[in-house]
């Protein structure tokens, strides 16, 4: 509030003998008289005449200022708190007060007060009390309008005052104002961000389109590169040749690589030759070599040195002959046409390296005339390699995967514990889901070979599996052939338990895999369907009708997976046993509880 104000401008005793002032000194002053007992009288603001003052009972004469008083006050000691109870409004009040006529002058003198401002201040504080709690700190204008409505009409106050002309100004205090400015700036920033969002989205879309086009060109270039080098062997010479193709200006580097390769091979050959000659010398000194063994040892040492140097040494006729009924992967050499043989049209011709029990019996070699001699013949183990691929659905539930993992462990144990059985087998495992992952690369299962483990994953793509399988077959067959090993037609066990994500979009990849005209490494595909697999799809993917099997409709998926695990273990181990005994023919018996996919259609 402002400085104190006194409405009583003068106070003097009343002369008892009729002397002294009788009129007010200013027109705006009202004269009020008071007796000794406290009686107060204002004769319409007029002073007593001299005759009335003579022996008058009034003892004190007051002059009261009746002019309107304009003041401005800031409610600092009693601030208005906003709705949140934290922020404060700064309220400035401009008001006018005056004495309410002659009666008001009497009341004011009677009250004995000097400064009217505390009375007016108390009135305003009471009038505005808790008004700010209905408004947020950002609603200062609304609060201002509300307060102006509260004090719009004149108000009579005790004692003898009138407050009128009240005008209120409201704004947040300094702390609240800083808070609001922060909110406003944040709102501006958000508005600017919203306005900039549209062009930013457009720029992002344009950048994405350009990146997608660039990626398409890169993918196309990679595919053309892969297609150009798809027939190249991934051996040392092939890698050097590919380096020279991709770096045509670095012939010197390719020549240096080739020279280093030849030097390494020569060093290896020399070392192996020295070891072989040393062994030959020790055996000769101890009398372990007979004259008839010299030719065979010579050829063996020659072939060993030739392989170490990367050459291709042709062995003599003493090498292991091709077994009756064996069908190697390599096509037979072209020669004079053999006379046609009479065959039973009711018995189907077996595919290379594969025979069902009936076919194996039909293609068995006839017994020799000397039965005793034939029965005493010692079987010769198969010297080639049978490539076995397991493509297993990893989108199956956990119970199915547990059964299959136990079966894979049992298969690993059976093969690693029988080196003679696993010697002719090469095993590879692929996990199939939205993508196809290599769980075990193609290799002979030995005690040191790790046991592959299937991992549960989402999705199912036959197309990805077929393309991955085709690439692996090309690579693996080429690598095995470089080891001068006879390769039988690969066998693929394909286990699925659902419907592929691409629908029928896998058909093109499947046709490329089994197309004998376009794919030089066409495998046999044995398909097992469990769970939600479709019998029609299983039958379509199997390369022969008797190679497609479906679980019984009432068989749960975990039980079917258990049967599949036992089927894979027994079939592969039995095949290895036959190869070790010299019989490369392959037989197949349906898994327990399964039936032919043709019968399930």
Secondary structure as GFF3:
##gff-version 3
##sequence-region A 1 601
A	DSSP	beta_strand	8	13	.	.	.	ID=ss1
A	DSSP	beta_strand	29	35	.	.	.	ID=ss2
A	DSSP	beta_strand	40	41	.	.	.	ID=ss3
A	DSSP	alpha_helix	50	53	.	.	.	ID=ss4
A	DSSP	beta_strand	58	65	.	.	.	ID=ss5
A	DSSP	beta_strand	69	74	.	.	.	ID=ss6
A	DSSP	beta_strand	80	81	.	.	.	ID=ss7
A	DSSP	beta_strand	88	99	.	.	.	ID=ss8
A	DSSP	alpha_helix	101	111	.	.	.	ID=ss9
A	DSSP	alpha_helix	117	128	.	.	.	ID=ss10
A	DSSP	three_ten_helix	131	134	.	.	.	ID=ss11
A	DSSP	alpha_helix	140	150	.	.	.	ID=ss12
A	DSSP	beta_strand	155	157	.	.	.	ID=ss13
A	DSSP	beta_strand	161	172	.	.	.	ID=ss14
A	DSSP	alpha_helix	174	228	.	.	.	ID=ss15
A	DSSP	alpha_helix	236	246	.	.	.	ID=ss16
A	DSSP	alpha_helix	251	285	.	.	.	ID=ss17
A	DSSP	three_ten_helix	291	293	.	.	.	ID=ss18
A	DSSP	alpha_helix	294	308	.	.	.	ID=ss19
A	DSSP	alpha_helix	357	362	.	.	.	ID=ss20
A	DSSP	alpha_helix	371	375	.	.	.	ID=ss21
A	DSSP	beta_strand	386	393	.	.	.	ID=ss22
A	DSSP	alpha_helix	398	416	.	.	.	ID=ss23
A	DSSP	alpha_helix	419	422	.	.	.	ID=ss24
A	DSSP	beta_strand	425	432	.	.	.	ID=ss25
A	DSSP	beta_strand	436	443	.	.	.	ID=ss26
A	DSSP	alpha_helix	462	482	.	.	.	ID=ss27
A	DSSP	beta_strand	491	496	.	.	.	ID=ss28
A	DSSP	alpha_helix	507	514	.	.	.	ID=ss29
A	DSSP	beta_strand	524	529	.	.	.	ID=ss30
A	DSSP	alpha_helix	535	541	.	.	.	ID=ss31
A	DSSP	three_ten_helix	545	547	.	.	.	ID=ss32
A	DSSP	beta_strand	548	551	.	.	.	ID=ss33
A	DSSP	alpha_helix	557	580	.	.	.	ID=ss34
A	DSSP	beta_strand	594	596	.	.	.	ID=ss35
A	DSSP	alpha_helix	597	600	.	.	.	ID=ss36
###
